[in-house]
Amino acid sequence: MNNNNNPPKKVFSLSLLKPSSKVGSSLPSSSSSQPPSILSFFKAKPIISSQSSSQSSSQSSSQSSSQPSSQSLQSITTTTTTTTKTSTTIGVKRPISDIMDSGDDFYYLDNEEDYYSTPFDYFNNSNIKNNNNNNNNNNNNNNNNNNNNNNNNNNNNKNVKDDASYEKYEDLGNGVYKIGNYKVKFPFKPYACQASMMSRILEGLDNKENCLLESPTGTGKTLSLLCSSLAWQEENKKKNQRDLEEKRKLSLESKQRMIEKKQLIDAANLQSTTSNSTSTSTSTSPIKQEGTTTTNKSKSPIKQETTPSTSPIKNEELDLDTYKYEKGLQTDYCGTGVGKFEPKKIPKIINKKPRNESSSSSAATTTCSTIQKNESIGYDNDGTQKFIKKKSPTIFFCSRTHSQIKQLTGELKKTPYRPNMVVLASRDQYCINPLLKDVPKKLEKCKKLLLDHGCRYKKTEQQSSLAKSSDFLQGGRKEVWDIEDLMEAGQAHSECPYFASREMIEKADLIFCPYNYLIDPQIRGKFADKVAGSIVIFDEAHNIEDALMETSSFDSSLEELIEHCYQSFKDCIMNSRTMSMVSSEKALAIHYCYKLMESIIAWINKKIQTLKPIDFEKRQNVWKGEKILNIFEEFGLNETNYFNFRDHLAILFDDGGDGDKEVGGGASLIASKGKVGVGGNQPKFDPVPQKALVLLESFEKVVAMIFQNKGWIDDYRLTLQKASAFQTSGGKKSIQGTKWNYQFGIWAMSPRIAFSSLAQTTRSVVLTSGTLSPLYSFPMELAAKFPIAAEMGNLPDIAQRAWIGTLSHGAKGTKLICTHGPSEGLDFQDSLGETILQHIELIPNGVLCFFPSYGFLEKLLSRWDETGILKKINSKKRYFYEPKNQREFIETLDNYREEIKQRPNKGAILFAVCRGKVSEGIDFSDEYARGVIVVGIPYPSLVDLRIILKKEHNDTNKKGISGGDWYKLQAYRALNQALGRCIRHKNDYGSILLIDERFTQMGNWYSLSKWTRSCIKNNRNLNTSLLSLKLFYDSKKNDII
């Protein structure tokens, strides 16, 4: 066992007992040159008294002749110290009932820290107390030496496996490759980077370790993730089946041995009864005198066992059904080491068979037939418990967007694996009801529809057909499917795909879903049993930290709190007719929520007067740590009563129809109580609007996370902001003035709270993306260990397929520094426009051009429109720019693609923003992104209060990365994500132009992804850059010819 990293307490559920002070030390003897056997700790035996010692030794000697194989095992547990009273040695902690029944003298340690987590800790602990101080010192020296040797060995072992070792695999033929100890089915011969990634994932899953792996886009990362995790799951299922069969075999063998022992005991009892009858008829027989006066001196084991003082069998017949098999290292009655039976009164629940007491042979026959019957139907050896096959971990494959999930299912089709799968998505994606077709956010409308008259597409569990259809199971017609497939089937069967997908979770071995289904504790609670012990893979995990902090935070305007919550509850209370129609529980819940909202709004109105001015149009205040708990006290919430909030909210959600929560919407907390409605056709009265409940539920989630993690209260900030905003009327800015907006927020400054609640329930968490660098920040930010961490390289020919150039000076020799000050200059803006124009003349097909922010983009487009540069750009390639509105964005994206299809020689250019929709999760392969241009480094805005507070938090947290390092990481991860739009597969090629003087500084290259660093060409002037770029695309033309 590896002791380099101390295991968590009681990870093996083994503790050592402290010996009684009434006896000598029962530790293994330290005088011997050989260390005590570790088996002696697993096979702890009570020290027997001197009176019974002779009996034990006589029995042992008699058994040794017939069972020599047990002698060595028995000698391991032989004790060297005897006393006049039974006592328990140091060893594995036994059930209290066992110790009480045995009469052993024992002490429990008062301090839990005095227990050893495992028996192995005894050998590595230098402070074990022993009555013999000299022996103690010797033991300590030996143990310290052993520890040093073990640590050295462990360190050496860790360094043995290098990158080349991970890349090794064996081709077994037929698309099967041996990677590590696993046979992985892969659609083609793996590249070195793919084999390395799969090897690391398999190692992490074996050891229950988290993995942190960067693999560039275009290297088959998704295939590697799917094939390795599914290969591990497949082998784990086989192992569980083997374990189940072995358990059945051991159970039957042990049961048979008990039957044989019972036959021996019955025969002994019968002989004893015959002997007693003979003694009664002959009163002067010396046998009678021997039986009454010399029983304790008799050396016959049969007579000794049948003596009332030593045999429990005579008064209570041995019942096989009351014996419980305990698998472990303890020796059984035969000393075989297979297991032992201990008499325990187990309640008879099912399948109890009557004993046939006429003869021992018939009893044995009856029991054997019972065993066989139980085995066929899966009952355990005691006739009451099922043989339960251990479930293999479910694989959750998560990505940020639904479009990315569609790509994942497409990759699964390329693999030979066909697990039972399901794709989880929101109502916005799955809804097929024509009434909600044009509703952008369908959650509230759907819930209202279910409450009012029900939805004809929502079926009850008995009516559901999609979830039970074999088409969507392994071997079915649609065994690998995506959202569109389930929607098509839903329309054909007039059944809601959204609710059908929920019912498919139970049978699924592989679940595709967005991030929030796993990182949000309320959503995760819907399928907590599937998450327990699962394998969670986060693809595109470069944003996982932000997503975790977002799900741990709450934000609302004062206007929303008043109109949607406070006023809604007040209207209910003021309406006597409404209150008379609800149950007393619901009426109490309404009053509770009303009082809570009243206190929160009163506190906000009071604190508004004390906000600190930031500038002319903005004021704010921030509270942290214990002050937040004090504020909650003013709201009426504290550690002892906050769960009342959840209970009252659950009552109000009780008529929510489906008891469900999804991404971007509310949930019913009643799911945890098992009260899930079926959305029948009977109208239900819901006095509180769904908006109010959704908002309150979001607030309750954060309150619960704070009270459940009080040790991390310093990770939170409570904020109140006051800012001016233009009044709007008909979508146009009003010229009549401004109004004040008030924003109330509870923000998590660290992702570790949300991540720890997930990681502690799973087997392994795998974070992977093409843009994770630098990796060191994740263990610090998430407060979790990632023993498996690596940056994978790209394919060997990446330098021939990718041109990456830096540029510090543009047209007319203008220095290009894209920071706030220099970028305001008109010379900079004009030079930048001319530089981009000259480069896109050399790039075929489509070009993506990224800017740090929307404000930066809008400023440049406005200037270029005035100077005519935009018109020149449009003549070379039709330009498009990324809108903020989702519906407009989809239209823009379609037009961009269509332009490239219609005019491949001319192409098009799409101006976009780092961290925008274009840079995340959209596939621009081949001609859709032959070139990528990045202007500036996308640092987050320092005007944003959340960014300011996060930097301050990291600077005060000495265990994490500094605020400055975190700030730089945010910029370069967004940059790397934009660069990843260029090379999308092994045959793709393209150019990347980095425009900013800072990119020419080699020190900044280390913040770029590993694969880009090997391709960079440092061009300081425009002519050098243009010449190098032309040579690259000329070579590609020759390759095509």
CORUR-V578998 format. One line per field, one symbol per residue. phi: phi as a letter, one per 40 degrees, with the letter a starting at -180 (. if undefined). A space follows every 50 residues. Layout:
phi: ???
This chain:
phi: .cbcbcccdfcbfbbbccccccbccbcddcccccccccccccbcbccccc ccccccccccccccccbcccccccccbccbbbbcbcabccicccddcccc ccgccabcccbccccccadccdcbbcbccacccccccccccccccccccc ccccccccccccdcccccabccgfgbbcbgbbcbcbcacccdcccccccc cccccccfbcbbbbbccgbgcccccccccccccccccccccccccccccc cccccccccccccccccccccccccccccccbccccccccccbbdccccc cccccccdcbbccccbccbdccbbcbciccccccgcgcibbbcbcbdcca fcbcccccacccccccccccccccccbgccccgbbccbccccdcbbbbac bccccccccccccccccbccbabcaccdcccbcdcbdcccbcdccccccc ccbgbcccbcccccbcccccdbbdgccbcbabdcccccccccbfbccccc ccccddcccbbcacdccbccccccccbccccdgcbbbbcfccbccccccc ccbbaaccccccccbdcccccccccccccccbcccccccccccccccccc cccccccdcbccccacbabaabbagccccccccccgbaccbcccdccccc ccccbcgbfbbacgacacccdccgbccbgccccbcbcbccdccccccccc dcdcccccbccbcccbbbbbbbbcaccbaggbcccchbbcbbbbabbccb ccccccccccbbcabbbaacbcdcccccdcccfacbcbaabccccdcccc bbbbbbabbbdggccbbcbdccccccccccccccccdcccccccgcbbbb bcaccccccccccccccgccccccccaccbbccccccccccccccccccc ccbcccgabbcbbcgccccbgbcbcfccacabbbbgbcccccccdccccc cccccccccbcccccccccccccccccccccccbacbcaibbbbbidccc cccccccccdccccbcbcbcbcccccccccccccccccccc
